[in-house]
Amino acid sequence: MEKLSRKDYVRASALGEYVFCARAWWLRREGVEPTRGGEARAAGTRWHESHGRSVARAKRLRTLAAVCIFLALALGLVLLYLEWPF
């Protein structure tokens, strides 16, 4: 059986980092030191905020698409019912 190294374990603190940014989590596991401030860190923060807004917009659009599909199906059923000969 293969012995596990420290790198094979995921700690609870790393889960929070992964949820915030999977890329940052992976970079830390690979030994890359994070930026300690300055313009690069501010640019990263801006990128994450922009990405978060894009994800929220995509969720809203997906919900809107589901509602439109439901309404189209409901309308189709109503029209089918009204035109169906009894």
Chimera marker file (.cmm) of the C-alpha trace (Angstrom):
<marker_set name="trace">
<marker id="1" x="0.000" y="0.000" z="0.000" r="1" g="1" b="0" radius="0.5"/>
<marker id="2" x="1.261" y="3.431" z="-0.935" r="1" g="1" b="0" radius="0.5"/>
<marker id="3" x="2.045" y="5.836" z="1.915" r="1" g="1" b="0" radius="0.5"/>
<marker id="4" x="0.226" y="9.191" z="1.733" r="1" g="1" b="0" radius="0.5"/>
<marker id="5" x="2.190" y="12.421" z="1.978" r="1" g="1" b="0" radius="0.5"/>
<marker id="6" x="1.061" y="15.722" z="3.502" r="1" g="1" b="0" radius="0.5"/>
<marker id="7" x="0.228" y="16.920" z="0.013" r="1" g="1" b="0" radius="0.5"/>
<marker id="8" x="-2.353" y="14.146" z="-0.346" r="1" g="1" b="0" radius="0.5"/>
<marker id="9" x="-4.538" y="15.502" z="2.463" r="1" g="1" b="0" radius="0.5"/>
<marker id="10" x="-6.976" y="18.395" z="2.116" r="1" g="1" b="0" radius="0.5"/>
<marker id="11" x="-7.445" y="20.463" z="5.264" r="1" g="1" b="0" radius="0.5"/>
<marker id="12" x="-10.627" y="22.323" z="6.228" r="1" g="1" b="0" radius="0.5"/>
<marker id="13" x="-8.881" y="25.685" z="5.782" r="1" g="1" b="0" radius="0.5"/>
<marker id="14" x="-7.947" y="24.693" z="2.229" r="1" g="1" b="0" radius="0.5"/>
<marker id="15" x="-11.605" y="24.004" z="1.438" r="1" g="1" b="0" radius="0.5"/>
<marker id="16" x="-12.453" y="27.657" z="2.090" r="1" g="1" b="0" radius="0.5"/>
<marker id="17" x="-9.644" y="28.734" z="-0.184" r="1" g="1" b="0" radius="0.5"/>
<marker id="18" x="-10.835" y="26.273" z="-2.861" r="1" g="1" b="0" radius="0.5"/>
<marker id="19" x="-14.418" y="27.596" z="-2.676" r="1" g="1" b="0" radius="0.5"/>
<marker id="20" x="-13.162" y="31.155" z="-3.126" r="1" g="1" b="0" radius="0.5"/>
<marker id="21" x="-10.766" y="30.310" z="-5.978" r="1" g="1" b="0" radius="0.5"/>
<marker id="22" x="-9.863" y="26.812" z="-7.115" r="1" g="1" b="0" radius="0.5"/>
<marker id="23" x="-6.885" y="28.179" z="-9.031" r="1" g="1" b="0" radius="0.5"/>
<marker id="24" x="-5.443" y="29.850" z="-5.898" r="1" g="1" b="0" radius="0.5"/>
<marker id="25" x="-5.895" y="26.580" z="-3.981" r="1" g="1" b="0" radius="0.5"/>
<marker id="26" x="-4.080" y="24.628" z="-6.676" r="1" g="1" b="0" radius="0.5"/>
<marker id="27" x="-1.255" y="27.178" z="-6.905" r="1" g="1" b="0" radius="0.5"/>
<marker id="28" x="-0.719" y="27.024" z="-3.133" r="1" g="1" b="0" radius="0.5"/>
<marker id="29" x="-0.596" y="23.193" z="-3.286" r="1" g="1" b="0" radius="0.5"/>
<marker id="30" x="2.046" y="23.516" z="-5.981" r="1" g="1" b="0" radius="0.5"/>
<marker id="31" x="4.138" y="25.761" z="-3.739" r="1" g="1" b="0" radius="0.5"/>
<marker id="32" x="3.526" y="29.120" z="-5.426" r="1" g="1" b="0" radius="0.5"/>
<marker id="33" x="3.574" y="31.952" z="-2.884" r="1" g="1" b="0" radius="0.5"/>
<marker id="34" x="0.588" y="34.342" z="-2.980" r="1" g="1" b="0" radius="0.5"/>
<marker id="35" x="1.034" y="38.001" z="-3.821" r="1" g="1" b="0" radius="0.5"/>
<marker id="36" x="1.391" y="40.070" z="-0.664" r="1" g="1" b="0" radius="0.5"/>
<marker id="37" x="-0.489" y="43.146" z="-1.846" r="1" g="1" b="0" radius="0.5"/>
<marker id="38" x="-0.064" y="45.834" z="-4.373" r="1" g="1" b="0" radius="0.5"/>
<marker id="39" x="-1.556" y="46.189" z="-7.809" r="1" g="1" b="0" radius="0.5"/>
<marker id="40" x="-1.461" y="42.482" z="-8.687" r="1" g="1" b="0" radius="0.5"/>
<marker id="41" x="-3.592" y="41.571" z="-5.677" r="1" g="1" b="0" radius="0.5"/>
<marker id="42" x="-6.018" y="44.436" z="-6.360" r="1" g="1" b="0" radius="0.5"/>
<marker id="43" x="-6.326" y="43.277" z="-9.982" r="1" g="1" b="0" radius="0.5"/>
<marker id="44" x="-7.055" y="39.757" z="-8.772" r="1" g="1" b="0" radius="0.5"/>
<marker id="45" x="-9.730" y="41.035" z="-6.416" r="1" g="1" b="0" radius="0.5"/>
<marker id="46" x="-11.331" y="43.029" z="-9.242" r="1" g="1" b="0" radius="0.5"/>
<marker id="47" x="-11.253" y="39.957" z="-11.486" r="1" g="1" b="0" radius="0.5"/>
<marker id="48" x="-12.926" y="37.791" z="-8.831" r="1" g="1" b="0" radius="0.5"/>
<marker id="49" x="-15.638" y="40.403" z="-8.267" r="1" g="1" b="0" radius="0.5"/>
<marker id="50" x="-16.264" y="40.663" z="-12.003" r="1" g="1" b="0" radius="0.5"/>
<marker id="51" x="-16.357" y="36.890" z="-12.339" r="1" g="1" b="0" radius="0.5"/>
<marker id="52" x="-18.818" y="36.665" z="-9.434" r="1" g="1" b="0" radius="0.5"/>
<marker id="53" x="-21.125" y="39.133" z="-11.185" r="1" g="1" b="0" radius="0.5"/>
<marker id="54" x="-20.887" y="37.083" z="-14.401" r="1" g="1" b="0" radius="0.5"/>
<marker id="55" x="-21.787" y="33.882" z="-12.545" r="1" g="1" b="0" radius="0.5"/>
<marker id="56" x="-24.758" y="35.581" z="-10.849" r="1" g="1" b="0" radius="0.5"/>
<marker id="57" x="-25.947" y="36.909" z="-14.230" r="1" g="1" b="0" radius="0.5"/>
<marker id="58" x="-25.658" y="33.439" z="-15.784" r="1" g="1" b="0" radius="0.5"/>
<marker id="59" x="-27.766" y="31.989" z="-12.953" r="1" g="1" b="0" radius="0.5"/>
<marker id="60" x="-30.446" y="34.641" z="-13.478" r="1" g="1" b="0" radius="0.5"/>
<marker id="61" x="-30.485" y="33.991" z="-17.241" r="1" g="1" b="0" radius="0.5"/>
<marker id="62" x="-30.758" y="30.234" z="-16.685" r="1" g="1" b="0" radius="0.5"/>
<marker id="63" x="-33.727" y="30.785" z="-14.366" r="1" g="1" b="0" radius="0.5"/>
<marker id="64" x="-35.340" y="33.115" z="-16.900" r="1" g="1" b="0" radius="0.5"/>
<marker id="65" x="-34.837" y="30.506" z="-19.654" r="1" g="1" b="0" radius="0.5"/>
<marker id="66" x="-36.485" y="27.818" z="-17.501" r="1" g="1" b="0" radius="0.5"/>
<marker id="67" x="-39.469" y="30.098" z="-16.810" r="1" g="1" b="0" radius="0.5"/>
<marker id="68" x="-39.823" y="30.891" z="-20.532" r="1" g="1" b="0" radius="0.5"/>
<marker id="69" x="-39.742" y="27.193" z="-21.435" r="1" g="1" b="0" radius="0.5"/>
<marker id="70" x="-42.356" y="26.425" z="-18.791" r="1" g="1" b="0" radius="0.5"/>
<marker id="71" x="-44.613" y="29.242" z="-20.034" r="1" g="1" b="0" radius="0.5"/>
<marker id="72" x="-44.211" y="28.115" z="-23.657" r="1" g="1" b="0" radius="0.5"/>
<marker id="73" x="-45.169" y="24.550" z="-22.730" r="1" g="1" b="0" radius="0.5"/>
<marker id="74" x="-48.137" y="25.747" z="-20.679" r="1" g="1" b="0" radius="0.5"/>
<marker id="75" x="-49.335" y="27.975" z="-23.531" r="1" g="1" b="0" radius="0.5"/>
<marker id="76" x="-48.917" y="25.100" z="-25.986" r="1" g="1" b="0" radius="0.5"/>
<marker id="77" x="-51.014" y="22.821" z="-23.774" r="1" g="1" b="0" radius="0.5"/>
<marker id="78" x="-53.742" y="25.468" z="-23.414" r="1" g="1" b="0" radius="0.5"/>
<marker id="79" x="-53.857" y="26.020" z="-27.177" r="1" g="1" b="0" radius="0.5"/>
<marker id="80" x="-53.908" y="22.282" z="-27.793" r="1" g="1" b="0" radius="0.5"/>
<marker id="81" x="-56.776" y="21.888" z="-25.318" r="1" g="1" b="0" radius="0.5"/>
<marker id="82" x="-58.775" y="24.745" z="-26.902" r="1" g="1" b="0" radius="0.5"/>
<marker id="83" x="-58.343" y="23.329" z="-30.428" r="1" g="1" b="0" radius="0.5"/>
<marker id="84" x="-58.877" y="19.670" z="-29.526" r="1" g="1" b="0" radius="0.5"/>
<marker id="85" x="-62.208" y="18.376" z="-30.914" r="1" g="1" b="0" radius="0.5"/>
<marker id="86" x="-64.432" y="16.763" z="-28.282" r="1" g="1" b="0" radius="0.5"/>
<link id1="1" id2="2" r="1" g="1" b="0" radius="0.2"/>
<link id1="2" id2="3" r="1" g="1" b="0" radius="0.2"/>
<link id1="3" id2="4" r="1" g="1" b="0" radius="0.2"/>
<link id1="4" id2="5" r="1" g="1" b="0" radius="0.2"/>
<link id1="5" id2="6" r="1" g="1" b="0" radius="0.2"/>
<link id1="6" id2="7" r="1" g="1" b="0" radius="0.2"/>
<link id1="7" id2="8" r="1" g="1" b="0" radius="0.2"/>
<link id1="8" id2="9" r="1" g="1" b="0" radius="0.2"/>
<link id1="9" id2="10" r="1" g="1" b="0" radius="0.2"/>
<link id1="10" id2="11" r="1" g="1" b="0" radius="0.2"/>
<link id1="11" id2="12" r="1" g="1" b="0" radius="0.2"/>
<link id1="12" id2="13" r="1" g="1" b="0" radius="0.2"/>
<link id1="13" id2="14" r="1" g="1" b="0" radius="0.2"/>
<link id1="14" id2="15" r="1" g="1" b="0" radius="0.2"/>
<link id1="15" id2="16" r="1" g="1" b="0" radius="0.2"/>
<link id1="16" id2="17" r="1" g="1" b="0" radius="0.2"/>
<link id1="17" id2="18" r="1" g="1" b="0" radius="0.2"/>
<link id1="18" id2="19" r="1" g="1" b="0" radius="0.2"/>
<link id1="19" id2="20" r="1" g="1" b="0" radius="0.2"/>
<link id1="20" id2="21" r="1" g="1" b="0" radius="0.2"/>
<link id1="21" id2="22" r="1" g="1" b="0" radius="0.2"/>
<link id1="22" id2="23" r="1" g="1" b="0" radius="0.2"/>
<link id1="23" id2="24" r="1" g="1" b="0" radius="0.2"/>
<link id1="24" id2="25" r="1" g="1" b="0" radius="0.2"/>
<link id1="25" id2="26" r="1" g="1" b="0" radius="0.2"/>
<link id1="26" id2="27" r="1" g="1" b="0" radius="0.2"/>
<link id1="27" id2="28" r="1" g="1" b="0" radius="0.2"/>
<link id1="28" id2="29" r="1" g="1" b="0" radius="0.2"/>
<link id1="29" id2="30" r="1" g="1" b="0" radius="0.2"/>
<link id1="30" id2="31" r="1" g="1" b="0" radius="0.2"/>
<link id1="31" id2="32" r="1" g="1" b="0" radius="0.2"/>
<link id1="32" id2="33" r="1" g="1" b="0" radius="0.2"/>
<link id1="33" id2="34" r="1" g="1" b="0" radius="0.2"/>
<link id1="34" id2="35" r="1" g="1" b="0" radius="0.2"/>
<link id1="35" id2="36" r="1" g="1" b="0" radius="0.2"/>
<link id1="36" id2="37" r="1" g="1" b="0" radius="0.2"/>
<link id1="37" id2="38" r="1" g="1" b="0" radius="0.2"/>
<link id1="38" id2="39" r="1" g="1" b="0" radius="0.2"/>
<link id1="39" id2="40" r="1" g="1" b="0" radius="0.2"/>
<link id1="40" id2="41" r="1" g="1" b="0" radius="0.2"/>
<link id1="41" id2="42" r="1" g="1" b="0" radius="0.2"/>
<link id1="42" id2="43" r="1" g="1" b="0" radius="0.2"/>
<link id1="43" id2="44" r="1" g="1" b="0" radius="0.2"/>
<link id1="44" id2="45" r="1" g="1" b="0" radius="0.2"/>
<link id1="45" id2="46" r="1" g="1" b="0" radius="0.2"/>
<link id1="46" id2="47" r="1" g="1" b="0" radius="0.2"/>
<link id1="47" id2="48" r="1" g="1" b="0" radius="0.2"/>
<link id1="48" id2="49" r="1" g="1" b="0" radius="0.2"/>
<link id1="49" id2="50" r="1" g="1" b="0" radius="0.2"/>
<link id1="50" id2="51" r="1" g="1" b="0" radius="0.2"/>
<link id1="51" id2="52" r="1" g="1" b="0" radius="0.2"/>
<link id1="52" id2="53" r="1" g="1" b="0" radius="0.2"/>
<link id1="53" id2="54" r="1" g="1" b="0" radius="0.2"/>
<link id1="54" id2="55" r="1" g="1" b="0" radius="0.2"/>
<link id1="55" id2="56" r="1" g="1" b="0" radius="0.2"/>
<link id1="56" id2="57" r="1" g="1" b="0" radius="0.2"/>
<link id1="57" id2="58" r="1" g="1" b="0" radius="0.2"/>
<link id1="58" id2="59" r="1" g="1" b="0" radius="0.2"/>
<link id1="59" id2="60" r="1" g="1" b="0" radius="0.2"/>
<link id1="60" id2="61" r="1" g="1" b="0" radius="0.2"/>
<link id1="61" id2="62" r="1" g="1" b="0" radius="0.2"/>
<link id1="62" id2="63" r="1" g="1" b="0" radius="0.2"/>
<link id1="63" id2="64" r="1" g="1" b="0" radius="0.2"/>
<link id1="64" id2="65" r="1" g="1" b="0" radius="0.2"/>
<link id1="65" id2="66" r="1" g="1" b="0" radius="0.2"/>
<link id1="66" id2="67" r="1" g="1" b="0" radius="0.2"/>
<link id1="67" id2="68" r="1" g="1" b="0" radius="0.2"/>
<link id1="68" id2="69" r="1" g="1" b="0" radius="0.2"/>
<link id1="69" id2="70" r="1" g="1" b="0" radius="0.2"/>
<link id1="70" id2="71" r="1" g="1" b="0" radius="0.2"/>
<link id1="71" id2="72" r="1" g="1" b="0" radius="0.2"/>
<link id1="72" id2="73" r="1" g="1" b="0" radius="0.2"/>
<link id1="73" id2="74" r="1" g="1" b="0" radius="0.2"/>
<link id1="74" id2="75" r="1" g="1" b="0" radius="0.2"/>
<link id1="75" id2="76" r="1" g="1" b="0" radius="0.2"/>
<link id1="76" id2="77" r="1" g="1" b="0" radius="0.2"/>
<link id1="77" id2="78" r="1" g="1" b="0" radius="0.2"/>
<link id1="78" id2="79" r="1" g="1" b="0" radius="0.2"/>
<link id1="79" id2="80" r="1" g="1" b="0" radius="0.2"/>
<link id1="80" id2="81" r="1" g="1" b="0" radius="0.2"/>
<link id1="81" id2="82" r="1" g="1" b="0" radius="0.2"/>
<link id1="82" id2="83" r="1" g="1" b="0" radius="0.2"/>
<link id1="83" id2="84" r="1" g="1" b="0" radius="0.2"/>
<link id1="84" id2="85" r="1" g="1" b="0" radius="0.2"/>
<link id1="85" id2="86" r="1" g="1" b="0" radius="0.2"/>
</marker_set>
